[in-house]
Amino acid sequence: MSSTILVAGATGDLGRRIVRELLSHDVRLRVLTRPGTGTAEALFGDNDRIEIVTAAYSDHTALVSALDGVDVVLSAVSGTRPVIIDAQRALLRAAVSAGTPRFIPSDYSADYRPITPGSNRNFELRREFAADLDAAPIRTTSILNGMFTDLLTGEAPLILFDRRRVLFWSSADQVLDFTTKDDVARVTARAAVDDDAPRTVEVAGTQVSARDVSRTMTELTGTPFKLQWAGTAGTLSAMSRIIRRVSGTSDETFPAWQGMQYFASMFSGQAKLRHVDNERYGPHTWTGVRDVIQAHLRNQDTPAAT
């Protein structure tokens, strides 16, 4: 018998990719949407394999009803405390009340478990909710994947394309974990239909250092991309605290200081994945850092070396 999987956050970027991957499996799919929003209907309303259910996270009765008969709650919500803690806690309480066997939280990150308290807000929110999950009578699987590779050509300023520089903090040889959103979505869908999925699934489409990235950029463009030391991971973390204090409380998911915290966690080695199992769900051609950069250069009409 196929599983019934409910996806929360299905209308977001990663959520849509996960829904697409789930549709390649023999599952019954539900998408949770809040009252008064039409995005889910616009995206999925024409698909007869997707049932759209409506419930506010503040309405426990409606959430329990939406979860009736669900085998797996899969969360892909994105935000800060009101979402990662408050909304997911409401979803967890409803899942327990409904007798849902399994819960996949919205982690999709580097390893938040060993980081220093106070060093990374978004990681600490995930760690706080993980404690709730571990205390609840429900089986849990977290997906850890490092940083989204897709961010290297956009929001994450590791590569300074115009200045032909690759930034690093502390060590240019610190190994960093990257996985594309599409590959994360594939693994998440596989974990959702895997009744034997462990507490944590760790994957990394690519494990490279800043030095590796500089070599790749040089090879792809035919122009030297030099390494540029930007300080230590410790100074970056301290700068993020100062900027956060000056900017005041922010409800943004990824303000500038949060991006600094993410790089500090990665370049310090604290958030490094240590139990990567890329083969858990069979052979797969992972999209690497080189692939993502090459596609970006092609789209930007930037000459690449032959």
LINGI-V749773 format. One record per backbone hydrogen bond with DSSP energy under -0.5 kcal/mol. NH is the residue of the N-H (numbers start at 1). CO is the residue of the C=O. If there is no record, write none. Layout:
nh | co
NH | CO
NH | CO
This chain:
nh | co
3 | 26
5 | 3
5 | 28
6 | 72
7 | 5
7 | 30
8 | 6
8 | 74
9 | 32
12 | 9
16 | 12
17 | 13
18 | 14
19 | 15
20 | 16
21 | 17
22 | 18
23 | 19
24 | 21
25 | 22
27 | 25
28 | 3
29 | 27
29 | 49
30 | 5
31 | 51
32 | 7
33 | 53
37 | 34
42 | 38
43 | 39
44 | 40
45 | 41
47 | 44
48 | 46
50 | 47
51 | 29
51 | 49
52 | 50
53 | 31
53 | 51
55 | 33
59 | 56
60 | 58
63 | 59
64 | 60
65 | 61
66 | 62
67 | 63
68 | 65
70 | 67
71 | 4
72 | 4
73 | 102
74 | 6
74 | 72
75 | 73
75 | 104
76 | 8
83 | 80
84 | 80
85 | 81
86 | 81
87 | 82
88 | 83
89 | 85
90 | 86
91 | 87
92 | 88
93 | 89
94 | 90
95 | 91
96 | 92
97 | 93
98 | 94
99 | 95
99 | 96
100 | 95
102 | 71
103 | 139
104 | 73
105 | 103
107 | 105
108 | 143
109 | 143
111 | 271
112 | 110
115 | 112
119 | 116
124 | 120
125 | 121
126 | 122
127 | 123
128 | 124
129 | 125
130 | 126
131 | 127
132 | 128
133 | 129
134 | 130
135 | 131
136 | 132
136 | 133
138 | 136
139 | 101
141 | 103
142 | 199
144 | 142
144 | 201
145 | 109
146 | 109
147 | 177
149 | 179
151 | 148
152 | 149
153 | 150
154 | 151
156 | 151
157 | 155
158 | 156
159 | 156
160 | 158
160 | 165
161 | 159
164 | 160
164 | 161
165 | 160
166 | 226
167 | 158
168 | 228
170 | 231
171 | 169
174 | 171
176 | 208
178 | 206
179 | 147
184 | 180
185 | 181
186 | 182
187 | 183
188 | 184
189 | 185
190 | 186
191 | 187
192 | 188
193 | 189
194 | 191
195 | 193
197 | 194
201 | 142
202 | 200
203 | 144
206 | 178
208 | 176
211 | 172
213 | 209
214 | 210
215 | 211
216 | 212
217 | 213
218 | 214
219 | 215
220 | 216
221 | 217
222 | 218
226 | 164
226 | 224
228 | 166
230 | 168
236 | 232
237 | 233
238 | 234
239 | 235
240 | 236
241 | 237
242 | 238
243 | 239
244 | 240
245 | 241
246 | 242
247 | 243
248 | 244
258 | 255
259 | 255
260 | 256
261 | 257
262 | 258
263 | 259
264 | 260
265 | 261
266 | 262
267 | 263
268 | 264
269 | 266
271 | 265
272 | 269
277 | 202
280 | 277
282 | 279
286 | 284
288 | 286
292 | 288
293 | 289
294 | 290
295 | 291
296 | 292
297 | 293
298 | 294
299 | 295
300 | 296
301 | 298
302 | 297
305 | 220
